[in-house]
């Protein structure tokens, strides 16, 4: 198998593959033929530099074609790609370099200062880096090539390697919501395995335009920015700019986007800060990562006539559930298991059968999967192992799954088990609240109590004890009274990972 070869061979060479919206306002359309030819030449350039099958190539490039070409070049030759988001800082980059031991870094020129702050000068050659790795030393420097660089596209096209479905293909790091990020190693099967969620959840169709707004470097971007759309013959939109609620709506209309995939945070912020309006071209909207609040779902439905279909997956598993295309979503539900995926709920925790998930990971690097000093990969495939305990608490109603929080996020107060999401949903339903997080705070009498950390909407009255009491009373009215936050704190912003997930472990520690 070879995704880069096979998926492009199925498409009309002249058909639209990418719509590029550059940071400077430029717009360009890319055909499948252009993408295939240029990525093959980039693969050739990497081979000329000494990059081999199984080597790790780290990317630090935004949502632009150079990132897609780099991913495809690695898929083509069997190199293992480690995409990183541009929001990472020097400390984050040093961690990834130390763990993954990349042979080469491909980076946008604008990220040179952060790489240099991480100790990457680019003075080494690939041969130097390989020699250091053979000694078992943690890399102090890594070869780097900056893009754009037309010289990287001038080599002879590299042939497509014949790859095994269980060979390492991709490394993505967990978001670090509960501790240090872990390196998740995915196999070649991960790429073709996206067809299940592409067909039954994301739902892009041949000739359509799909916009997954996830920043390059995160799990969702690795599967839904271009891989899943291409598997179904749709084109992908790449927008290389910071998130702006008003601009996001303008681009959806102007580019006639058909399928939108955004983070829950983005849906929430747009609903709060921009004027929602009908988007005639839009046929489907999906979200995953955190449950969406009812009032946000309602706002988007009232303006577009469409439901946001939620889904669920982890960095380790890929997408495993989703609201089906042919059924009306149920508010607050993350859908049903995707076809073939086997799940069960044990003591309130979602447990997945790994062998039933086509995108299940090989294992954690240096835990299940090991790289030898020679760069070779070994280890037991986690997909063949025991049931996967997700650590996520869910409930089941009529076959539909509802997310209630991480197992370590659940608040136990005076014997009551309280899911943070229901408290947060109640809080953000108040007109003064833009965002909220609920965590446990220690209490001598109750063991723990609910502590709410609240961000107020622009233009609302300043934080005060009176407003805190108003919010407490509000929560008591809209949910069970025992769930109300006995502690209310106001902040300017919530701590989040670069992918937009709330860092609850950090909030618990700060209390």
N, C-alpha and C positions, 0 to 999 in steps of 0.2 A: 504494500500500500504506500501511497505518497499523496498526501492531501493537496499539496501545491500543484502537482501534476494533474491529479484526477479531477479535482473540482473545477479547474480552469478548462480541462478538456471537455467537460459537459456543457460549457457555456458557449454561446455564439461569440466569436472573437470580437465582433464589432459592437456587442451589447454593452450597455452602461454598467460599470463595476463600482466606480467611486464618484462622488461629487465632493470636491475639495473646496472648502471655504477657509481661506488663509487668514492669518491674523491681520494682515495689511488690507483686507477687504477684497483681495483677488479671488476669483472663482474659476475653477477648471473642472472639466469632466474627464474621467479616465475610463477607457474601455478595458475589457478583460484581456484583450491582446496586448495592450500597453503594459498592464500590470504584470502579466505573465512574462513578457520579454524583459522588462526591467528588473524584476525580482530574480530571474535566472542569471542576468548579468551581475547583479549584486552578489548572488551566490558564488559566481565565478571569481569575483574580486576577493571574497572572504577566503576561498580556497587558495588563491594565489598568496594571500597573507599567511597561510598556514593553518587556517581553521579547519578542523577535521570533524568527522562524524562523532557525536557524543560530547564534543566541546561545548562549553556554556558561553553563549553570547548574550551580554546584557545590553538592553536598550534603555535610553533615557531620552525619549522623543515624544512630543505631544501628539495630539490627534491629527496627524497629517500623513500623506501618502508614504513618506520615508519610513514611518513606523510600520505600515502595512507591508512595504517591500522588504523590510528587515525580517519581519515575522515569516513571510513566505520564503525568503532566502534560506532561513534556518530549517523550515519545514521541508524544503526541497532537498537539502543535503544531509539531513539527520543531525544537524547541530541542535543543541538544546537551548531554547530562547528563554531569557529571564527579562520580561518587560517590566519596567519601573515607571511609576508616575513621576511627573516633574515636580510634584509637591513634596517629594522626599528631601530631607535636609542631609547635611554631611554625615551626621551620626547614623541616620537610617541607611545611607549608601554604604558606609563602612561595614555595617552589620551584614548587608546583602553580599558585599564583595567577600567578606571573611567566610561566610557560610557557603556560598555558591561557587567561589573560586573561578570567576569568568576568565576565559582565554582572551576575550576582546570585549570592549565596550563601544557601541555605536550610540552617539549622543548628538543632540541638537547643539549647535554652537552656543545658543543662549544659556545652556546649562554648564558651560565650562567653569565658571566661578565656583559653583557648588561642588563639582567633581574635584577641582583643585583643593577646595577646603577639606575634602574627604581624603586628600593625599594622592589623588590620581593625576599624574603629570603627563602620562602618555609616552614617556621616554622609552619604555620597554618595547621590544618586539614580541610577536606571538611566540617565537622560539624561546626568548628569555622567560616569558611567563610560564611556558611549558616546563622548562628546566627547573624553575623554582617550585612548581607544583609537584614535580617528580621527587623533590627532596622532602616533600610533606610540609613545606613552610606555608604559613598563612600569607597570602599576597600582600605586599606593601604597596605595590603599584600595579597597574594593569594597562596594557596597550589600549589606546582609544583612537577612534576616527570620528571626526565631526561631520555632520550633515547640515545643510546640503553640500554635496561634493560630487560633481559630475564624473570625476575620475573613478568613483566607485561603480559607475554604471557603464564603464568602457571595456570591461573584461569580456572574454568569451563566455557565453552562457554555460553554466554548470549543468551536467546531466542530473536527472532526478534519481536519487537513490531509492532502491527497493527496501522498504522498511518494515519491521515487524510491528504488529499492533501493540506489543508490550514494551517496545523501546521507549526510553525517556524522550520527551518532546518539549515540555514546557515546565517552567518553575514559576509559581506564583506564591507570594507570601500572604499569610492570613493577615487580617486587618489589625490585629493586636488590640481588640476591645477588652480582652481579659488578661493580657500579659504580653510578653515579647512575641513579635510575629514569628511564625514558623514557616519554613520553606516546604511547600507542597509540590511534589513531583508528579506531573501527569504524563501519561503514555500517549503514543500516537493515536490510540483508539479514542482519545478525548476529542479529537477534531471531528472525525466522521460521526462520533457518538452524539454530537450536537444536533443531528438531524431530528431526533425525537422531540426535543423542546422547540426546535425551529418550526416543525410542522404542526405540533399540537398546542403550542403556547404562544411563542412570539408571533408566528403567523404571517410572515412576509410572503408575498407571492411573486411569481416571475413578472418582471417588468415594473415592479413597485420600488419605492424608495423607503428604506428603513433608516431611522436615526436612533441609535443607541448612544446616549450622551456620556456614558462612563469614560473617565479619563484612562488613557492607555496606562497599563500597569496593574489594573485591578481585574479580579476574576471575571466580572461581568463584561469588561471590555474584551478580554481574551476570547470570549465565546460569542458575544452578541454584536460587537461593532461591525465585523465583516464576515466572520466565519458562518454563523447561522444564517444571515441573509443570503450569502452566496450559495449555500447548500440548497436553497429553494429558488434560486434564480433571481433574487432581488438585488438591487444596488444598495450601497451604504453611503451615508452622509458623514463626512468628517468636518467638524467645526473646531478650528484651532484658536480658541479664545476663551476668556473667563466667562463664567456663568453670569448672565444678566437676564432677569425675568422677562422684561419687556422685549428685549432682542430675541429671546428664545421663541416667543409667540410670533413675532414678525417673521422669523426664518421658517417656522413651521408652515406659515401661509405662503410665503414667497416661493419656497422650494417645493411646495406641494408634496409634503411628506405624507406617506400613507400609514406607516407604523411607527409609533413613538415608544421608546423604552427609556425611562428615566428613573433616577433614584427617588424614593419616597420624599426625601428632603427637598428635592427640586419641585416636585408636585406641590408640596406644602407651601414653599416660599412663593412660587408663582401665584398660587391661589390667594395668598395673603397680600402680595405686594404689586400685582399686576392686574389689569382688567381682562378677565377671561372673555373669550369670544368664540363664535363658531369657526371651525377650520374645515372648509368643505372637502379638502383632499383626504383628511384624516379618517382612517377606517378602523384603527385599533390602537389601544394604549395599554402598556403593561408596566408593572413595577415589581421589584423584588429587593430584599435587603432588610427592610423593617416594615411592620404592618402600617397601613395608612389609616388615618383617623376618619371617622364617618363624615364629618363636615367637609373634609377635603374631597373625598369621593363624591359627595353630593354636589359640591361647587363645580367640579369638572363635568359631571354628567349633565347638570343644568345648562352649562354653556356650550358643550360640544354634542350632546345627545349620545355620548359614548360612555361606557363603563370602563374604569381602569381595572384590568384583570391582574390580580396579584399572583405571585408565585414564590417558590421557596427553593433555595439551594445553598450549599456551603462551598467554600473554596475547595474543600476536599472532594465533594461529591458532584459538583456541577448541579444544574437544575434538576430537581426531583419531583416537584409538584407545581401545579398551575391551574388557574381557572380555565376550563375548556373553552375552545373557540365557539362551540355551538350551544353554550349554555349561559344564561345570565349569571354574572358573578354574585356571590353572596357577600355583603359588606363585612369586612373584617376577616374574611377567610383567605387563606393562601392556596385555596383550591383543593384538588384531589391529586393522588399520585399520577404521574405521567404513565402512559401505556407501558406495561412491562415492569414498572418499578414497584417493588414490594416493600411496604412499610407496616409498622405496627406501633401502638402506643403502649408502653410498659411503665406503669406507675407514673403516668403523666408525661413521660419523656418519649420523643419521637425516635424510633429505632429503625434503621434501614438495612435491608439485605444487600451487601455490596455487589454480589454477583449479578443482581438484577439491574444495576445502574451502569449504562454503557460508558459513562464519563467518570467513573469512580477512580480515584487517584492510585498511583503506585505505592506511595507512602511518603512519610516525612523524610527529608534529607538528613542523613546522619542518625536516623532512628530506625526506619524500615529499609531505607535505600542508602547505599554507601558508594562514594566515589573513591577508587583506589588512587595511589600516587601516580599511576600511569594514565589516569583520567577515565578508566573503565568503570562501568556501573554494575552493581550487584545488589542483591537483596530479595526478600520475599515480597511478592505482589500482594498488597493489602486487600485488593479486590477478592482474593481467594481466602481471606481470613474471616474472623468471627463477625457477628452483626455489629453495625456501626451505631454507637450511641451518640446522637448528635449533641446532647447537652441542651437541647431546646425543648421547652415544655409546650405541649399542644393539647387541645381537646378536640374531640370528634363529634360532629353533629350531622347525622344523615350521610355519613361518608365524606363530608367536607372537613378539612383540617383548619384549626384556628390557633394562631401563634399566641402564646401567653408570656413568653419571655425566656431568657436563658435560665437554666437550672440555678446558676449562681446569682441570678438577678431577682429571683422570687423572694419576696419579703414575707417573713413569718413573724406575725405580731400577735401576741397573746393567743397563740394557737391557730390564728387565721392565716391562710396562705393567700397572699395578695400579689397578683401579676402587675408589674409596673406599667404595662401598656394601657390597662383599663384606667389607671389613675391619670396617666398622661393624656389619654383621649378626653377624659373629663375636663382636665385643665385647659387644653387647647380649644375646647368648645367655648370657653369664656372669651368675650371680645377683646379683653386686654392682653391676652396671652398669645405670643408668636410661637414659642417653643417651650417644652418642658421635659424634664427627666425626673423619674421617681426612683429612689434607691433606699436601702435600709440604713437606718441610723440606730446605734445601740441604745437600749433603754433598760434601766434597772428593773422596772416592773413588768414590762411587756416583752422583754427580750430584744425586740426591735420595734421601731415605729417607722412610718412612711415619712421620708424627707423629700420634699419637692424642690427642684432647682428650676427657676422660671426665668425666661427671657420675655420681656414685654414688647408688645407691638409698638412701632413708631407712632408717636403722637398721643399715646395713652398716658394717664396720670403716673407720676413717679412712684417708685416703690415706697410702700409705707405699711405700718402694722395694720392699718384699716384695710388696705387692699389684700394683705395676707389673709386676714379673717374672712374677707369677702370670697376669696378663692377657696378657702376651707369649707365655707358654707355651700358654695357652688358645687364642690365635689360631693358633699353629703347629699345634695338634692338629686344629682344625676347618677349616682352609683351607691352601693351599699355604704352606709355611714361609717362602718369600721375601717373602710379603705381610705378615709380622708387623710391628707398629709398633716401630721401634727407639727411638722417643721416646714416652713416655707422660706426659701431664700431667693433673692433676686440677683441675677448676674447679667452682664452685657452679652455674653455668648456661652454656649455649651462647649466643653472640650469634645472634639470629634476626631476620628481618624480621617486620613486624606480621602477616603471613600465616602465620608459623610455619616458614618455610624457613630453614635454617642459612646464615649469612653466611660462606661458605667463603673468599671473597676477604679478608674481615677477619681470619679465622683465619690465612690464609697470611701476611698482612702482619705479624701479631703475632709470628710465629715467627722 
